[in-house]
């Protein structure tokens, strides 16, 4: 580590030096499912792990390593300041593979109690029932509670850098210290805050992205990325025991290629998402609405967020407004989509247009009522993923009119 602040945009630019097969400025798409060897003697060496992408430039089979997917993984890893990375078929498959690799066969996880609903279902229901992996859920802001829970022999401490949908900030440095003290790894889902947070630089061991979201920016592909040490990627890709290799959540090389063209623009997009979200959140606060956004000075974790963020990228493109009841939340979203054309009622985030959802009835619906209450998810909470289209002044007028109609 140096005293020079980590710059994810520059780090990714420095790593982007792949040429196409015929000298094109973009990398080529390698669509082959299997790869030839120049001599028969090389095949056993590849199967034995003695040769591979980093050792001799050898490839075996598309489910194992694909050149296009491999290069995309290196690009995202550079953005995170990680040694290595690899693309998967979805963000959830990336999470499942990491947890299974570390905890399969009865290991334990300690996790934040505020998570994307699909991750919650994976940890709370699927893995205990089917794999014997038990999760203890904790208030990730309560470091004493986290430390106590980690003493049960957990192998993974899991959190989102910015919680979905409550937008609470995880103290990555402190959590990494707790995990390492207990011989565990810290796994961080950084989907909400690419470029803004660099968890590896704060001590995290594994960073996961649902590349479906901000990294894609167009809501047209499903994809995930794992960033971590080179040795852990090799473990995940092991022919005998690797979760990625054997469970097969393989990223399509065409998807990897499309994402590689969007990564160079990610910094500019994140800055604009953040700028627009800040503008609208401040306006809503002035109007007296119950708005939560990390960039507002009254946010519970404003100082913590500032201590972790890469300053020039802002505070992210998401905020929430608590309409108190599902009925008022539905009315607001209906007005915004169908009367004012402000955005779309849809799950997901990071799209170039604004997306609206009532989290309790959608992306957090896998959680029980008690779990939602414990996580602080109000039944009327509307999550806004602010897009890039239209003038910001006109978007504010649309939002203000809809709020006043509720």
C-alpha positions as CSV (number, residue, x, y, z in Angstrom):
1,X,0.0,0.0,0.0
2,X,1.2,3.5,-0.9
3,X,0.2,6.9,0.4
4,X,-1.2,7.7,-3.1
5,X,-5.0,7.5,-3.1
6,X,-6.3,4.6,-5.1
7,X,-8.0,5.7,-8.3
8,X,-10.2,3.0,-9.8
9,X,-10.6,4.7,-13.1
10,X,-6.8,5.1,-13.6
11,X,-6.2,1.5,-12.4
12,X,-8.7,0.1,-14.9
13,X,-7.2,2.3,-17.7
14,X,-3.8,1.0,-17.0
15,X,-5.0,-2.6,-17.3
16,X,-6.9,-2.0,-20.5
17,X,-4.2,-3.0,-23.1
18,X,-5.8,-5.9,-24.9
19,X,-5.8,-5.8,-28.6
20,X,-8.1,-7.7,-30.9
21,X,-6.9,-10.8,-32.7
22,X,-6.2,-8.7,-35.8
23,X,-5.0,-5.6,-34.1
24,X,-8.4,-4.1,-33.4
25,X,-8.7,-1.5,-30.6
26,X,-11.2,-3.7,-28.9
27,X,-10.5,-7.2,-27.7
28,X,-11.8,-10.1,-29.8
29,X,-14.7,-12.3,-28.9
30,X,-13.5,-15.9,-28.4
31,X,-16.7,-17.9,-29.0
32,X,-15.1,-21.3,-29.0
33,X,-16.3,-23.8,-26.4
34,X,-13.1,-25.8,-26.5
35,X,-9.5,-25.0,-27.4
36,X,-6.8,-26.9,-29.2
37,X,-3.3,-27.8,-28.0
38,X,-0.3,-27.7,-30.2
39,X,1.0,-31.1,-29.0
40,X,-0.7,-33.9,-27.2
41,X,1.7,-33.7,-24.3
42,X,0.2,-30.3,-23.3
43,X,-3.2,-31.6,-22.5
44,X,-2.3,-33.6,-19.3
45,X,-0.4,-30.5,-18.1
46,X,-3.5,-28.3,-18.5
47,X,-5.7,-30.9,-16.6
48,X,-3.1,-31.1,-13.9
49,X,-3.2,-27.3,-13.4
50,X,0.4,-26.8,-14.5
51,X,-0.6,-24.7,-17.5
52,X,-3.4,-22.2,-17.9
53,X,-4.2,-18.6,-18.9
54,X,-1.4,-17.3,-16.7
55,X,0.9,-20.2,-17.3
56,X,1.6,-20.5,-21.0
57,X,-1.5,-18.9,-22.3
58,X,-3.3,-22.2,-22.4
59,X,-7.0,-22.7,-22.4
60,X,-9.0,-25.9,-22.0
61,X,-12.8,-25.5,-22.1
62,X,-15.2,-22.6,-22.0
63,X,-16.7,-23.5,-18.6
64,X,-13.2,-23.4,-17.2
65,X,-11.5,-20.3,-18.7
66,X,-12.5,-18.3,-21.8
67,X,-10.1,-15.6,-23.1
68,X,-12.8,-12.9,-23.4
69,X,-14.3,-13.6,-20.0
70,X,-10.8,-13.8,-18.5
71,X,-9.9,-10.3,-19.9
72,X,-13.1,-8.8,-18.6
73,X,-12.3,-10.2,-15.1
74,X,-8.9,-8.6,-15.2
75,X,-10.4,-5.3,-16.1
76,X,-12.9,-5.3,-13.2
77,X,-10.2,-6.6,-10.9
78,X,-8.0,-3.7,-11.8
79,X,-10.9,-1.3,-11.1
80,X,-11.2,-2.9,-7.6
81,X,-7.4,-3.1,-7.0
82,X,-7.6,-6.9,-6.8
83,X,-5.1,-9.4,-8.1
84,X,-7.6,-11.3,-10.2
85,X,-11.2,-11.5,-11.3
86,X,-13.6,-13.7,-13.3
87,X,-17.0,-13.2,-14.8
88,X,-20.0,-15.3,-14.0
89,X,-23.5,-15.8,-15.3
90,X,-25.1,-13.5,-12.7
91,X,-24.3,-11.7,-9.5
92,X,-26.2,-14.3,-7.4
93,X,-24.2,-17.1,-9.0
94,X,-21.0,-15.2,-8.0
95,X,-22.2,-15.0,-4.4
96,X,-23.2,-18.6,-4.3
97,X,-19.9,-19.8,-5.7
98,X,-17.8,-17.9,-3.2
99,X,-19.9,-19.0,-0.2
100,X,-19.9,-22.6,-1.4
101,X,-16.2,-22.6,-2.0
102,X,-15.4,-21.3,1.4
103,X,-18.2,-22.9,3.5
104,X,-19.5,-25.9,1.6
105,X,-20.1,-29.0,3.7
106,X,-21.3,-27.4,6.8
107,X,-19.4,-24.1,7.2
108,X,-20.9,-21.0,8.8
109,X,-21.5,-17.5,7.6
110,X,-22.1,-14.3,9.5
111,X,-24.0,-11.8,7.4
112,X,-25.6,-8.4,7.5
113,X,-29.3,-8.6,8.2
114,X,-30.1,-6.1,5.4
115,X,-29.5,-7.6,2.0
116,X,-30.9,-8.0,-1.5
117,X,-33.8,-10.4,-1.2
118,X,-32.2,-13.0,-3.4
119,X,-29.1,-13.1,-1.3
120,X,-31.2,-13.4,1.8
121,X,-33.1,-16.4,0.4
122,X,-29.8,-18.0,-0.6
123,X,-28.3,-17.6,2.9
124,X,-31.4,-18.1,5.0
125,X,-33.2,-20.9,3.1
126,X,-31.4,-22.5,0.2
127,X,-27.9,-23.1,1.6
128,X,-29.0,-24.4,5.1
129,X,-31.5,-26.8,3.5
130,X,-29.4,-28.0,0.6
131,X,-25.8,-27.6,1.7
132,X,-25.7,-27.5,5.5
133,X,-24.3,-23.9,5.4
134,X,-25.8,-21.9,8.3
135,X,-25.9,-18.1,8.5
136,X,-26.2,-15.9,11.5
137,X,-27.7,-12.5,10.6
138,X,-26.5,-9.4,12.5
139,X,-26.8,-5.7,12.5
140,X,-23.7,-4.9,10.5
141,X,-23.4,-1.4,12.0
142,X,-23.1,-3.0,15.5
143,X,-19.5,-4.1,15.5
144,X,-19.8,-5.7,19.0
145,X,-22.6,-7.9,17.7
146,X,-20.6,-8.8,14.6
147,X,-17.6,-9.7,16.7
148,X,-19.6,-11.9,19.0
149,X,-21.3,-13.7,16.1
150,X,-17.9,-14.4,14.5
151,X,-16.8,-16.4,17.4
152,X,-19.0,-19.3,16.3
153,X,-16.3,-20.4,13.9
154,X,-17.7,-18.7,10.8
155,X,-15.5,-18.8,7.7
156,X,-17.2,-15.9,5.9
157,X,-18.3,-12.4,7.0
158,X,-20.7,-11.1,4.3
159,X,-22.0,-7.6,3.7
160,X,-23.1,-5.2,1.1
161,X,-21.0,-2.0,0.9
162,X,-24.2,0.0,0.8
163,X,-27.2,-2.0,2.1
164,X,-30.2,-2.8,-0.2
165,X,-32.5,-1.0,0.2
166,X,-31.8,1.0,3.4
167,X,-28.6,2.6,2.1
168,X,-26.6,2.0,5.3
169,X,-22.8,2.0,4.9
170,X,-20.6,-0.9,6.0
171,X,-17.4,-0.1,7.9
172,X,-15.2,-2.2,5.7
173,X,-12.0,-1.5,7.6
174,X,-13.4,-2.6,10.9
175,X,-15.2,-5.6,9.5
176,X,-12.1,-6.8,7.7
177,X,-10.2,-6.6,11.0
178,X,-12.9,-8.6,12.8
179,X,-13.0,-11.2,10.0
180,X,-9.2,-11.7,9.9
181,X,-8.9,-11.9,13.6
182,X,-11.3,-14.9,13.5
183,X,-9.6,-16.6,10.5
184,X,-12.4,-15.7,8.2
185,X,-12.7,-13.8,5.0
186,X,-14.7,-10.6,4.4
187,X,-16.9,-10.8,1.3
188,X,-18.4,-7.5,0.1
189,X,-21.1,-7.0,-2.5
190,X,-20.1,-3.7,-4.1
191,X,-22.9,-3.6,-6.7
192,X,-24.4,-0.3,-5.5
193,X,-21.1,1.6,-5.4
194,X,-18.7,0.7,-8.2
195,X,-15.9,3.3,-8.5
196,X,-17.2,5.0,-5.3
197,X,-16.0,2.3,-2.9
198,X,-12.9,0.1,-3.3
199,X,-13.4,-2.5,-0.6
200,X,-10.2,-4.5,-1.4
201,X,-8.3,-1.3,-0.6
202,X,-10.0,-1.2,2.8
203,X,-9.1,-4.8,3.7
204,X,-11.9,-6.9,2.1
205,X,-10.8,-10.3,0.7
206,X,-13.5,-10.8,-2.0
207,X,-15.6,-8.2,-3.9
208,X,-18.6,-9.2,-5.9
209,X,-20.6,-7.2,-8.5
210,X,-23.9,-7.9,-10.1
211,X,-22.6,-6.5,-13.4
212,X,-26.3,-6.5,-14.5
213,X,-26.6,-3.2,-12.7
214,X,-24.3,-0.1,-13.0
215,X,-21.4,-1.9,-14.8
216,X,-23.8,-2.7,-17.7
217,X,-25.8,0.5,-17.4
218,X,-28.4,-0.7,-20.0
219,X,-30.4,-3.5,-18.2
220,X,-29.7,-5.8,-21.2
221,X,-27.5,-8.5,-19.8
222,X,-27.4,-10.7,-16.6
223,X,-23.8,-11.0,-15.3
224,X,-21.6,-11.1,-12.2
225,X,-17.9,-10.6,-11.4
226,X,-15.8,-12.0,-8.6
227,X,-12.6,-10.0,-7.6
228,X,-10.1,-11.4,-5.2
229,X,-6.7,-13.0,-5.0
230,X,-5.2,-15.0,-7.9
231,X,-5.1,-18.1,-5.6
232,X,-8.8,-17.9,-4.8
233,X,-9.8,-17.6,-8.4
234,X,-7.7,-20.7,-9.2
235,X,-9.4,-22.5,-6.3
236,X,-12.8,-21.5,-7.7
237,X,-11.7,-22.8,-11.1
238,X,-10.2,-26.1,-9.9
239,X,-11.2,-29.0,-12.0
240,X,-11.9,-31.2,-9.0
241,X,-13.3,-28.9,-6.3
242,X,-13.9,-25.5,-7.9
243,X,-17.4,-24.1,-7.5
244,X,-17.3,-22.1,-10.7
245,X,-15.9,-24.9,-12.7
246,X,-18.2,-27.7,-11.4
247,X,-21.4,-25.8,-10.8
248,X,-21.0,-24.0,-14.2
249,X,-22.3,-20.4,-13.8
250,X,-20.4,-19.5,-17.0
251,X,-20.5,-16.0,-18.4
252,X,-21.1,-15.9,-22.2
253,X,-18.1,-14.4,-24.0
254,X,-20.4,-12.1,-26.0
255,X,-21.7,-10.7,-22.7
256,X,-18.1,-10.2,-21.5
257,X,-17.3,-8.3,-24.7
258,X,-20.3,-6.0,-24.4
259,X,-19.4,-5.2,-20.8
260,X,-15.8,-4.5,-21.7
261,X,-17.0,-1.7,-23.9
262,X,-19.0,-0.1,-21.1
263,X,-16.4,-0.2,-18.3
264,X,-14.4,2.7,-19.8
265,X,-17.6,4.9,-19.4
266,X,-18.5,3.7,-16.0
267,X,-16.7,6.5,-14.2
268,X,-18.5,9.2,-16.1
269,X,-21.9,7.4,-15.6
270,X,-21.4,7.0,-11.9
271,X,-20.5,10.7,-11.5
272,X,-23.7,11.7,-13.3
273,X,-25.9,9.2,-11.4
274,X,-24.5,10.7,-8.2
275,X,-24.9,14.3,-9.2
276,X,-28.5,13.8,-10.2
277,X,-29.4,11.8,-7.1
278,X,-27.8,14.4,-4.9
279,X,-29.8,17.2,-6.5
280,X,-33.1,15.4,-6.2
281,X,-32.5,14.2,-2.6
282,X,-31.7,17.7,-1.5
283,X,-34.9,19.0,-3.1
284,X,-36.9,16.3,-1.5
285,X,-35.3,17.1,1.9
286,X,-36.2,20.8,1.4
287,X,-39.8,19.7,0.7
288,X,-39.9,17.9,4.1
289,X,-40.0,14.4,2.7
290,X,-38.5,11.4,4.5
291,X,-35.6,10.9,2.1
292,X,-32.5,8.8,2.7
293,X,-29.4,9.4,0.7
294,X,-25.8,9.0,1.9
295,X,-24.8,12.4,0.5
296,X,-27.2,14.3,2.8
297,X,-25.4,15.5,5.9
298,X,-28.2,14.1,8.2
299,X,-27.6,10.6,6.9
300,X,-26.6,8.3,9.8
301,X,-23.5,7.1,8.0
302,X,-22.5,10.3,6.2
303,X,-19.1,10.6,7.9
304,X,-18.4,6.9,7.5
305,X,-19.3,7.0,3.8
306,X,-16.9,10.0,3.3
307,X,-14.1,8.1,5.1
308,X,-14.5,5.2,2.6
309,X,-15.3,6.8,-0.7
310,X,-13.2,7.7,-3.7
311,X,-14.2,11.4,-3.5
312,X,-14.7,12.4,-7.2
313,X,-17.5,9.8,-7.8
314,X,-20.1,11.2,-5.4
315,X,-22.5,9.3,-3.2
316,X,-24.2,6.9,-5.7
317,X,-27.3,6.9,-7.8
318,X,-29.9,5.5,-5.3
319,X,-32.0,7.1,-2.6
320,X,-35.2,6.1,-0.9
321,X,-38.4,7.9,0.1
322,X,-40.6,6.5,2.8
323,X,-44.2,6.9,1.9
324,X,-45.2,5.1,5.1
325,X,-47.8,2.8,3.6
326,X,-47.8,0.5,0.6
327,X,-50.9,2.3,-0.8
328,X,-49.1,5.7,-0.9
329,X,-46.0,4.1,-2.3
330,X,-48.1,2.5,-5.1
331,X,-49.8,5.8,-5.8
332,X,-46.5,7.7,-6.1
333,X,-45.0,5.1,-8.4
334,X,-48.1,5.0,-10.6
335,X,-48.1,8.8,-11.0
336,X,-44.4,8.9,-11.7
337,X,-44.6,6.3,-14.4
338,X,-48.0,6.6,-16.0
339,X,-48.8,10.4,-15.6
340,X,-45.5,12.2,-15.3
341,X,-43.2,9.8,-17.3
342,X,-40.5,10.2,-14.6
343,X,-39.3,6.6,-14.7
344,X,-40.3,3.0,-14.8
345,X,-41.8,0.7,-12.1
346,X,-39.3,-2.1,-12.3
347,X,-36.8,-4.0,-10.1
348,X,-33.1,-3.7,-10.6
349,X,-31.0,-0.5,-10.7
350,X,-28.1,1.2,-12.6
351,X,-30.2,1.7,-15.8
352,X,-29.9,4.8,-17.8
353,X,-33.5,5.7,-17.1
354,X,-34.9,5.9,-13.5
355,X,-36.3,2.7,-12.0
356,X,-38.8,2.7,-9.1
357,X,-39.7,-0.1,-6.7
358,X,-41.4,-0.6,-3.4
359,X,-38.7,-2.8,-1.8
360,X,-40.8,-4.6,0.8
361,X,-43.1,-5.9,-1.9
362,X,-40.4,-6.7,-4.5
363,X,-36.7,-7.0,-4.1
364,X,-36.9,-7.6,-0.3
365,X,-40.1,-9.8,-0.4
366,X,-38.1,-13.0,0.2
367,X,-37.6,-11.6,3.8
368,X,-40.2,-12.3,6.4
369,X,-42.1,-9.4,8.0
370,X,-40.0,-9.7,11.1
371,X,-36.8,-9.8,9.1
372,X,-37.9,-6.6,7.2
373,X,-38.7,-4.9,10.4
374,X,-35.3,-5.9,11.9
375,X,-33.6,-4.5,8.8
376,X,-35.5,-1.2,8.9
377,X,-37.4,-1.8,5.7
378,X,-40.7,0.2,5.9
379,X,-43.7,-1.2,3.9
380,X,-44.0,2.1,2.1
381,X,-40.3,2.5,1.3
382,X,-39.8,3.5,-2.4
383,X,-36.3,2.9,-3.8
384,X,-35.2,5.2,-6.6
385,X,-32.4,4.3,-9.0
386,X,-31.9,7.7,-10.7
387,X,-31.2,7.6,-14.4
388,X,-29.3,9.9,-16.8
389,X,-32.0,11.0,-19.2
390,X,-33.9,14.2,-19.4
391,X,-33.1,17.6,-17.9
392,X,-32.7,17.4,-14.1
393,X,-34.9,20.5,-13.6
394,X,-37.8,18.8,-15.5
395,X,-37.3,15.6,-13.6
396,X,-37.6,17.5,-10.3
397,X,-40.8,19.2,-11.5
398,X,-42.2,15.8,-12.3
399,X,-41.2,14.3,-9.0
400,X,-42.4,17.3,-7.0
401,X,-45.9,17.2,-8.7
402,X,-46.3,13.5,-8.0
403,X,-45.3,13.9,-4.4
404,X,-47.8,16.7,-3.9
405,X,-50.5,14.6,-5.5
406,X,-50.0,11.9,-2.8
